[in-house]
Amino acid sequence: MIETPRLILRRPVVSDRPALFAMWADPLVTADLGGPRDEAACVAVLERHAGYAPLGFGVVERRDDAQVIGHVGLKPGAPGTPIEGLLEIGWMIDCAWWGAGYAAEAAAGWLGWAWANRPEPAVHAITGRRNAASRRVMDRLGMRHIPELDFRHPKYPHDPHLADSVTYRIDRP
């Protein structure tokens, strides 16, 4: 568990499912992530995230009211991307909480954990080129755009807007 001034970052539990499933079913929240998921797809996401536990991936809970507002953490870079197998950070925050700095706060918490507990020399992040909000979070974290690693995401072969992806990196301090 990681605590930041406003958040608790922890492994998901069964009681988190309604909040996570609602977020993953929201077309606005998932617009840059391939669109809404049904319950079976949400369960598959949770199972995949459980496999990232040694790297650190979990839910974002507000400290003041224990509300689950997203998920964030570290995972191996996806196959077929320029960061395949490298340490990647990712996040998703429910749209009700956008603009409050929660994504950057949670990601900064995980980056601090990575530097203290992982040997990798850098952490990477990818997003769709059009995802200005995530790119702003990357900038706020001190990550820098690595244009030579921009790519067409293989997960979205039939959607050029989703496939057009950018890569960011932050080196170990």
N, C-alpha and C positions, 0 to 999 in steps of 0.2 A: 504494500500500500504506500502511496505517495500522497502527501498533503501539501497543498499550496495555500496561499492566503484565503481563497474562496472555494477551493475544490478538494475532493478526495478522489484519487485515481486508484481503482481497485479492480480485482477480478470480478467478472459478472457472476451473479447468482440467479436462481430460477425466478425470483421475484422481480428481477430487472426486465424480464422478457416483454411484458406489455409495453413498457416505455420504448425499448429498443425496436420491437416489432412495429409500433406506430411510426417511429422515425423512418425505418427502412421501407415502410409502405407509402410514405409521403412523397408525391411527385416533385415537390419543390426541393426537399432535402436531398433527394437522390438524382436530381436532374443531371449532374455531372458525373454520376456513378453508375450509369446504365439504366436508371429508372427504378420504379418501385419493385419490391420483392414480396412474394406471398409468404405465408408462414413457413412452409417447407424450406424455402430459400433462406429465410431468416435463421432457422435452426442450423442449416448448413454453414452459414456465416459464423454463428457462435461456435460450432464444432471446429471450423478452420481457425478461428481466433484462439480457441483453447490450446491448439497446437503451438501457438506463439508464446505461451506462458513463460518459457525460459528467457525469451527476449523482453517480454513485458508488453502486454496489450490488455486493455480493460475498459471499464466504463468510467464516465465522468459524472460524479455526483456533487451537487452543490452542498457545501458544508452547512449552510444556514437552514435548509429545509429537507435535506436528504433526497432531493429530486434528481433522478437520472436524466441528464440532458445530452448525453452523447457517448461516443467511445473514441479512444485515442490510444496510441502506443507504437511499439516497435515491432517490426516483422521483417522477414527476408524479402528482398525485392522480387517482384513477380517474374516468372519465366517469360522469356520473349521480350523483356525490356532491357534497356542498357544497364539497369542496376540489379539485374537478376542475381540473387544470392547475397547482395550487399545489404547492410543494415538500412532499413527504410522506416521513416516515421509517417504515420497517417492519422487522420482524424475525421470525424463527422459529428457535428453539433446540430441538435434540433433547431429548426428555423425560429422557434419562439425565443431563442437565446442568441441569435446572430447579432453581431455588432457590439457585444458586451465584453469582448476580449477573452472569452472562455477558451476558445480553441488555442490561442497563443499561450495562455497561462498553462493549460493542460499539456500542450506540446513542450513547453519550456520545462515543466516538471519532469517529463520523460527524458528530455535531453540531458538534464542534470543527472538523472539516474543512469543514463547510458554512459556518460563520461566517468562516473564513479564505479560502474559495475561491468562494463563491456570493454573488450580490447580494441574494437574497430577504430580506425583513424578518422572516420567521418560517418555522418548520417545523411542519407539522401531522402528526397521527397519528390513525388511526381504528381502532376495534375493535368487536367485539360488546359490547353492554352487559354481558352475562354473563361476559365474559373478564376476570375479576378480576386474573389474573396480569399480563396486558398493561397493564391500567390502573394497577397498582402500579408497573410499570416507567415508565410515563409520569409518574406522580407523582414517582418518584425522580429522573427527568431534569429536574424543574422545570417540566414541561408543566402547563397548566391546562385543565380541562374547559371546553368552550364549549357549554353546553346548547342555545343557540339554533341550533347547527349539527348537533345530533343528527338522525338520519335513518333511513329504511328503505333498506337497501342493495339496489340493483337487481339485484345478482348473485344474491340469494337470495329470489326472489319467493314461493317455496312453503314457506319455512321461517321463520316469524316470529321464532324465537329467534336465528337467524343474522342475519336482516335488521335487527333492532333494534340500531342502531349509534350509537356515541358519537364525538365529535370532540374532540381535544385540540390545543393549540397552545403553542409556545414562541417568544417574540419574541427577536430578535437582542439580545445583551447590549449 
